[in-house]
Amino acid sequence: MNAPILRHCTFAAVCGLLLAGVSAPARAEATYGYNDAGTGTVTATARVNLSVRVPKLILLRVGSTDTTVDTLTWTATASIPPVPTVAANGSSTPVNWDGTAPSFAFGTQPGALAVYAWTNAGTATINCALSAWLPGTGPGPTGADFSVTASGTLPHPGANLGACTSTAFPSNVVATGTWAYTLTGTPTAWAAGNHTATLTYTATGI
């Protein structure tokens, strides 16, 4: 049966590989039972190992899907005393100011973000990290000025963005909920300008 293969073999090593592939059957366990008296019970056993490999997967979504990064925006409005006078754009605008420091208030807070996480890892955690603030000139808000209220089964990793801490969430079920961000602090102590930072969430499965 192997003659056609042998006739076309040029190198001994190649021929050996070909013959091994043709003639060597897959090996499996084999046993036998025997009783030369031809009576009683005999048994033979053979074992097959079963192996199921499940990849480890982790998913995290905060806000919008795919590559969209949501931006939460707070705009402070200035009020000039003594009678609350909301400042308007312009220059040299008359005002009845009594010399008391103005105040700043934030209007409507941004809407809550929908959050989702899933993993089949044995232990799952989520954490967060806040980047340095830009433009970085003069004082501005800090992570501790942003509190986060979580609802649902996916906890926020810390009560505020200045206290991020690794927090566990359940495995093999979809953890979901909403995170609502509230900005407090003292804007009168912050430099004018657009202060920006990036908040990164990291889900980890071990």
Buried (B, 14 or more C-beta within 10 A) or exposed (E): EEEEBEEEBEEEEEBEEBBEEEEEEEEEEEEEEEEEEEEEEEEEEEEEEEEEEEEEEBEBBBBEEEEEEEEBEBEBEBBBBEEEBEEEEEEEEEEEEEEEEBBBEBEEEBEBBBBBBBBEBEEBBBBBEBEEBEEEEEEBBBBBBBBBEBBEBBBBBBBBBEEBEEBEBEBEEEBBBBBBBBBEBEBEEBEEEEBEBEBEBEBBBE
